[in-house]
Amino acid sequence: MSLSCSCDYDYEYDAGEWYYAEYTADFTLLDTHRRKRCCSCGELIDIGSLCIKFPRSRYPHNDVESRIMTGRCLEDSLCDEAPINIAAHYQCERCAEIFLNLTDIGYECLSPSEDMRESLKEYHELSGFNPSPKKKKKKKKNNRRG
């Protein structure tokens, strides 16, 4: 998905679809029993490392699951927020930093599971920013002997 400053669309979820539940986009330490993979770049995040946690929720797959998990029929469950919490996604410190910066400057439709490195490259192309430092020219010494 490309960078966008607006996500004014009305999306209807289907049975079994998941989305990122409300989250506070702030750094925290990974406090799980095992390392987790970054949902953006796939790198392993060590326990105790800085990361961002993105809780997820999903809709029931069918009417039976809906009645068991929510006590309502599937059609009613699809009208509200997703009632079933599923495993959270995590972003490593590098991807989280890119995500926070891009969302802070107005790219609000950025999904945490997108490759943040690619999103940053796209931002550089759109903005004309060249991240590679310019090499300084070395001054030549004047070796005149007189």
TAGI-V750993 format. One record per backbone hydrogen bond with DSSP energy under -0.5 kcal/mol. NH is the residue of the N-H (numbers start at 1). CO is the residue of the C=O. If there is no record, write none. Layout:
NH,CO + NH,CO
//
This chain:
9,7 + 11,9 + 13,11 + 16,60 + 17,14 + 19,57 + 21,19 + 21,55 + 25,23 + 26,24 + 28,51 + 30,49 + 31,29 + 36,45 + 38,43 + 39,90 + 42,38 + 45,36 + 46,44 + 48,30 + 49,46 + 51,28 + 52,91 + 54,89 + 55,53 + 56,86 + 57,19 + 58,84 + 59,17 + 66,62 + 67,63 + 68,64 + 69,65 + 70,66 + 71,66 + 72,66 + 77,73 + 78,74 + 79,76 + 80,76 + 80,77 + 84,58 + 85,83 + 86,56 + 89,54 + 90,37 + 91,52 + 93,50 + 96,92 + 97,93 + 98,94 + 99,95 + 100,96 + 101,97 + 102,98 + 103,99 + 104,100 + 105,101 + 106,103 + 107,102 + 108,106 + 109,4 + 110,107 + 114,111 + 116,114 + 119,115 + 120,116 + 121,117 + 122,118 + 123,119 + 124,120 + 125,121 + 126,122 + 127,123 + 128,124 + 129,124 + 131,129 + 143,141 + 144,142 + 146,144
//
